[in-house]
């Protein structure tokens, strides 16, 4: 009897020593309608390589990538948290991954979104949430559009926004996209906002409010935050909270209690969802009671008959994304919050602050610390005082040779030669000590072997690029 394997070979599979290449299931006469003849090839020579060698090749390539599962990822401003694998398992359950918003029987999914909204209300001190925004910057735009419509409904011409110089770069971009002009507020020597500057700006009468992050991008908690929000409110303005740095505040301090009216959250920065790669994200927006009717629609409400969608309220800014946002990301955040609970979330904030201050105290022995005070989740060093014309970029490139990822560099802009470091709560003391050891070795190299830093990295697949040439004459094709 002829085996099935023999039949497969004889029926139309090209066989070589190691590779089995299936023949096309399309007639060549029909191929021209799909692929132009100029792109067709008669022969497609492939190397005759065992499968195990191919697997090894691509496995080796994957090891050249660095991610949060590889080691410490101390990017300041962009919290790179560990992504619990249980979240991935839960999100892939058919009841979550194989549903469609328009099918019947989605009560469980709607209940999940509603429950998560209630959790975030408790965490932030807001009164209502939308999950439509697909990312943090999208959430910023949503919040600022709410602010804009709020003043339009009151027939007030408020066309300016106050933004500190320590803000995230997306803040002025989002405000500009919504049609506002930007007034930059310069930080004082303590890294905080001068109250008299806020007062003077609000007295002009055309300022809608303020966008700020607390703690800010210097990792500093503004101790005058209640005074700031009180001044804004005194002149009829609204306070927008950029929730990118909420991670260290979990269970400790709520934006609503600080006096904020609108907030966006970054699920990837605070609630453990994946970050980067251009994939789906979530930037939910929360508001105080007075602004709930301005949230995007549809919104989910609980009734005696179950969870239903509400649309067509007069104040809503309208839909800003299809349905209720990126549901898979929402499920991950929900699982993370349930797993930790209230005490667990508070512990996250505490350990994030502890880890950052541990690094701050050890590293300031050799590196310049522009704002020498207790930080929250992150802190900023600089290349000031480094000998032999060694720059922040040189230090960052050298870090790669030690198998670690470099911190954020040259941001925030108010610190020249900035190195912005955030370890998050998920790094152990061993991991932190190893990072300090590497940073100290590099500091010693700046004195004993500066050329080493000037030409680093040496151990990466791609060596140092000419940044100026890459920016002015990029190669966009093979």
C-alpha positions in Angstrom: 0.0 0.0 0.0 1.3 3.5 -0.9 1.7 5.6 2.2 0.0 9.0 2.5 3.4 10.7 2.7 4.4 9.1 -0.7 1.2 10.3 -2.3 1.8 13.8 -1.0 5.3 13.8 -2.4 4.2 12.5 -5.8 1.1 14.7 -6.0 2.9 18.0 -6.4 5.4 18.9 -3.7 8.9 19.9 -4.7 11.3 17.8 -2.6 14.9 18.6 -1.8 17.3 17.1 0.7 15.9 19.1 3.6 13.2 21.4 2.4 9.6 20.6 1.3 8.3 23.5 -0.9 4.6 23.2 -1.8 3.8 23.9 -5.4 1.5 26.8 -6.3 -2.2 26.0 -6.3 -2.8 28.8 -8.9 -2.5 28.2 -12.6 0.3 30.2 -14.2 -2.1 31.5 -16.7 -4.1 33.1 -14.0 -1.1 34.4 -12.1 -0.6 37.5 -14.2 -4.0 38.8 -12.9 -2.6 38.7 -9.4 1.1 39.4 -9.8 2.5 41.5 -12.7 4.8 39.5 -15.0 7.7 41.8 -14.2 7.6 40.6 -10.6 7.4 36.9 -11.5 10.3 34.5 -11.4 10.8 31.2 -13.1 13.1 30.0 -10.5 13.3 30.8 -6.8 16.5 29.2 -5.5 16.4 28.6 -1.8 19.4 27.4 0.2 19.2 23.7 1.1 19.2 24.1 4.9 17.9 21.8 7.6 14.8 23.1 9.4 16.7 23.1 12.7 19.3 25.5 11.3 16.5 27.8 10.1 14.9 27.7 13.5 18.3 28.4 15.2 18.9 31.4 12.8 15.6 33.1 13.7 15.9 32.3 17.3 19.3 33.9 17.4 17.9 37.0 15.6 15.1 37.2 18.3 17.8 37.2 21.0 19.3 40.4 19.5 16.0 42.2 20.4 15.9 43.7 23.8 12.6 43.9 25.7 11.2 44.1 29.2 11.5 40.3 29.4 15.2 40.5 28.6 16.3 42.8 31.4 16.0 46.2 33.1 14.3 48.8 30.9 15.0 52.1 32.7 13.3 54.5 30.3 12.1 57.5 32.2 8.8 59.1 31.3 7.7 55.9 29.4 7.1 53.4 32.1 8.2 50.0 30.8 6.4 47.7 33.2 6.6 43.9 33.3 3.6 42.5 31.4 2.2 39.6 33.5 1.8 36.5 31.3 -1.5 35.6 33.0 -3.0 38.7 31.4 -2.2 37.3 28.0 -3.8 34.0 28.9 -6.9 35.7 30.1 -7.2 38.0 27.1 -6.9 35.0 24.7 -9.9 33.2 26.3 -12.5 32.7 23.5 -15.1 34.5 25.5 -12.9 37.7 25.2 -11.0 37.1 21.9 -13.7 35.7 19.7 -16.5 38.2 20.2 -17.8 41.1 18.2 -19.3 44.3 19.7 -22.4 43.9 17.5 -23.2 40.4 18.4 -25.9 39.5 21.0 -24.9 38.1 24.4 -22.1 40.5 25.1 -23.3 41.3 28.6 -20.2 39.9 30.2 -17.9 42.2 28.2 -20.0 45.2 28.9 -20.1 44.3 32.6 -16.3 44.1 32.6 -15.9 47.5 31.0 -18.4 48.9 33.5 -16.6 47.3 36.5 -13.3 48.6 35.3 -14.8 52.1 35.0 -15.9 51.8 38.7 -12.4 50.7 39.7 -10.8 53.7 37.9 -13.2 56.1 39.5 -12.1 54.9 42.9 -8.4 54.9 42.0 -8.4 58.4 40.4 -11.3 60.3 42.2 -13.1 61.0 39.0 -16.9 60.4 38.4 -17.0 58.9 34.9 -14.8 57.3 32.3 -14.6 56.5 28.6 -12.4 53.7 27.2 -12.6 54.8 23.6 -9.2 56.5 23.3 -6.7 54.2 21.7 -3.6 55.5 23.4 -2.4 58.2 25.9 -2.1 61.0 23.3 -5.5 60.1 21.9 -6.8 60.4 25.5 -5.2 63.8 25.8 -6.9 65.0 22.6 -10.2 63.6 23.9 -9.8 65.4 27.3 -8.9 68.7 25.6 -11.9 68.5 23.2 -14.1 68.0 26.3 -12.5 71.2 27.8 -13.1 73.1 24.5 -16.7 72.1 24.2 -17.4 72.9 27.8 -16.4 76.5 27.3 -18.1 76.7 23.9 -21.4 75.7 25.6 -20.8 78.6 28.1 -20.1 81.0 25.2 -16.7 81.8 26.7 -13.8 82.5 24.5 -11.0 80.5 26.1 -8.4 79.7 23.5 -5.2 79.3 25.5 -3.7 76.4 27.6 -1.0 76.7 30.3 1.6 73.9 29.9 4.7 73.6 32.2 8.1 73.3 30.5 8.4 70.0 32.3 5.4 68.5 30.5 5.3 65.6 28.2 5.8 66.6 24.5 2.3 65.4 23.5 0.6 67.9 25.8 1.2 71.0 23.6 0.6 68.9 20.5 -2.8 67.7 21.7 -3.8 71.2 22.8 -2.7 72.6 19.4 -4.6 70.0 17.5 -7.7 71.0 19.5 -7.2 74.7 18.4 -5.6 76.1 21.5 -2.6 78.4 21.8 0.1 77.3 24.2 1.5 79.4 27.1 4.6 77.7 28.5 5.1 78.0 32.2 8.8 77.8 33.3 9.7 75.7 36.3 11.5 77.2 39.3 14.8 76.0 40.8 12.9 73.3 42.7 11.3 71.9 39.5 7.9 73.2 40.5 5.6 75.8 38.9 5.7 79.4 40.2 2.3 80.3 41.5 2.6 84.0 40.5 3.1 82.9 36.9 -0.1 80.9 37.0 -2.0 83.8 38.6 -0.8 86.3 36.1 -1.8 84.1 33.1 -5.2 83.3 34.4 -6.0 87.0 35.0 -5.9 87.6 31.3 -9.3 86.0 30.9 -8.6 83.9 27.8 -7.0 80.8 29.4 -9.1 77.7 29.5 -6.9 75.9 32.0 -3.8 73.9 32.5 -2.3 70.6 31.5 0.2 69.1 33.8 1.7 65.9 35.1 2.2 65.4 38.9 4.7 64.0 39.5 6.2 65.8 36.5 8.8 64.5 34.1 11.6 65.4 36.5 10.1 62.8 38.8 9.1 65.6 41.2 5.8 65.9 43.0 4.7 69.6 43.0 3.9 70.3 46.6 1.8 73.3 45.6 -0.6 71.3 43.5 -3.7 72.3 45.5 -2.7 75.9 45.2 -2.3 75.6 41.5 -5.7 74.0 40.9 -7.3 76.4 43.2 -6.0 79.4 41.2 -7.2 77.8 38.0 -10.6 77.2 39.4 -10.8 80.7 40.9 -10.7 82.1 37.4 -13.2 79.6 36.0 -10.6 77.3 34.3 -10.3 73.6 34.2 -7.4 71.4 35.3 -6.2 68.5 33.1 -4.1 65.7 34.6 -1.7 63.9 32.3 -1.9 60.4 33.9 1.3 59.2 32.4 3.0 59.4 35.8 0.2 58.0 37.9 2.2 54.8 38.7 3.8 56.0 41.9 0.6 57.6 43.1 -1.5 54.4 43.1 -3.2 54.1 46.4 -1.3 57.1 47.8 -2.8 60.2 46.1 -5.7 60.7 43.7 -5.8 63.3 40.9 -9.4 64.1 41.9 -8.2 65.0 45.4 -5.5 67.2 43.9 -8.3 69.3 42.3 -8.2 68.0 38.7 -11.3 67.9 36.5 -10.1 65.8 33.5 -7.6 62.9 33.5 -6.3 60.5 31.0 -4.5 57.2 31.9 -1.9 55.2 30.0 -2.8 51.6 30.6 0.7 50.6 29.4 2.4 52.9 32.0 0.3 52.1 35.0 -1.7 49.0 34.5 0.8 46.6 32.9 -0.5 46.4 29.3 2.1 46.0 26.5 3.9 49.1 25.3 5.4 50.0 21.9 5.6 48.2 18.6 2.7 50.3 17.1 0.1 47.9 18.5 -3.2 48.6 20.1 -3.2 50.7 23.3 -5.7 52.3 25.7 -5.9 55.8 27.0 -9.1 56.1 29.0 -10.3 59.5 30.0 -12.0 60.3 33.3 -13.9 63.5 34.3 -15.7 65.0 37.3 -19.5 64.9 37.5 -20.0 68.2 35.8 -18.3 66.9 32.7 -19.6 63.4 32.4 -22.2 64.3 29.8 -19.3 65.5 27.5 -17.7 62.1 27.4 -17.6 60.3 24.0 -20.5 58.1 23.1 -21.7 55.4 23.2 -21.4 55.0 26.9 -22.3 51.9 28.9 -24.8 52.2 31.7 -26.3 49.7 34.1 -30.1 49.1 34.1 -32.4 46.6 35.8 -32.5 44.8 32.4 -28.7 44.6 32.2 -26.0 46.8 30.6 -27.0 48.9 27.7 -25.5 51.6 25.5 -26.5 55.2 25.7 -26.1 57.7 22.9 -27.2 61.1 21.8 -26.7 63.3 24.8 -26.5 67.0 23.9 -23.1 67.7 25.3 -21.1 64.7 24.2 -18.1 65.4 21.9 -19.2 62.4 19.9 -17.5 59.2 19.0 -13.7 59.3 18.8 -13.2 55.6 18.1 -15.3 52.6 17.1 -17.3 50.9 19.8 -15.6 51.0 23.3 -11.9 51.1 22.5 -9.4 48.3 22.3 -11.1 45.6 24.3 -8.1 43.2 24.6 -6.0 45.9 26.2 -8.9 46.8 28.6 -9.2 43.1 29.7 -5.4 43.1 30.5 -5.7 46.1 32.7 -8.8 44.7 34.4 -7.0 41.4 35.2 -4.0 43.4 36.6 -6.2 45.4 39.0 -8.1 42.4 40.1 -5.0 40.4 40.8 -3.4 43.1 42.9 -6.4 44.6 44.7 -6.3 47.9 46.6 -3.4 47.0 48.8 -1.4 45.6 46.0 -1.8 48.7 43.9 -0.7 50.8 46.8 2.4 48.6 47.1 3.1 49.2 43.4 3.3 52.9 44.1 5.5 52.5 47.2 8.0 50.2 45.6 8.2 52.3 42.4 9.2 55.3 44.6 11.6 53.2 46.7 13.4 51.8 43.7 13.8 55.2 42.0 15.2 56.8 45.1 17.5 53.9 45.7 19.1 54.5 42.3 19.0 58.2 42.7 21.0 58.2 46.0 23.6 55.7 44.6 24.1 57.3 41.2 24.3 60.9 42.4 27.7 60.0 44.0 29.2 60.1 40.6 26.7 61.7 38.2 25.2 65.2 38.4 21.7 65.4 39.9 20.1 68.8 38.9 17.2 68.5 41.3 18.6 66.9 44.5 15.4 66.1 46.3 13.3 63.0 47.0 11.8 61.8 43.7 8.8 59.8 42.9 8.9 57.2 40.1 11.9 58.6 38.2 14.7 61.1 38.4 17.0 63.0 36.0 20.8 63.0 35.9 22.9 65.0 33.5 26.3 64.8 31.8 27.4 68.0 33.6 30.9 67.6 35.0 31.8 64.5 33.0 35.4 64.8 31.8 37.0 64.4 28.4 34.0 65.8 26.5 32.0 62.7 27.2 28.3 63.3 26.5 25.0 61.7 27.5 24.8 59.9 24.2 28.3 58.4 24.7 27.2 57.0 28.1 23.9 55.6 26.7 25.7 53.9 23.8 28.2 52.3 26.2 25.4 51.0 28.4 24.4 48.8 25.5 27.7 47.1 25.5 27.0 45.8 29.0 23.8 44.1 27.8 21.4 46.6 29.3 19.0 49.1 27.8 19.8 52.8 28.1 17.6 55.3 29.9 15.7 58.1 28.1 18.3 60.7 27.0 18.0 64.5 26.3 14.6 64.7 27.8 13.1 66.6 29.5 14.5 69.5 27.6 14.9 71.8 30.6 17.9 69.6 31.7 20.9 69.9 29.4 22.3 66.4 28.7 19.5 64.7 30.6 19.5 61.0 31.5 16.0 60.2 32.7 15.8 56.9 34.7 12.8 55.0 35.9 13.3 51.5 37.3 9.6 50.8 38.1 8.4 48.6 40.9 9.2 45.4 39.1 13.0 45.4 39.3 14.7 43.6 42.2 17.5 44.9 44.3 19.9 42.6 42.4 18.8 44.1 39.1 19.2 47.7 40.5 22.6 47.0 42.0 23.7 45.6 38.6 22.6 48.7 36.9 24.5 50.9 39.4 27.6 48.8 38.9 27.5 49.3 35.2 26.9 53.0 35.5 29.9 53.3 37.9 32.1 51.3 35.5 31.2 53.6 32.7 31.9 56.6 34.8 35.4 55.3 35.5 35.8 54.7 31.8 35.1 58.3 31.1 38.3 59.1 32.9 40.5 56.2 31.9 39.4 55.3 28.4 37.2 58.0 26.9 37.7 56.8 23.3 36.0 53.6 24.3 32.8 55.6 25.0 33.2 57.8 21.9 33.1 54.7 19.7 30.6 52.6 21.6 28.7 50.4 21.2 30.9 47.4 20.1 28.7 44.4 21.1 25.5 45.3 19.2 24.4 44.1 15.7 24.4 47.8 14.6 27.2 50.0 15.7 27.0 53.7 16.3 25.2 55.6 13.5 25.9 59.0 12.2 22.8 60.7 13.7 23.2 63.9 11.6 23.6 62.0 8.4 20.7 59.6 9.2 18.4 62.6 9.8 19.4 64.5 6.7 20.0 61.7 4.2 17.9 58.7 5.4 18.1 55.5 3.4 14.4 54.5 3.0 14.9 51.5 0.7 17.2 48.5 0.3 
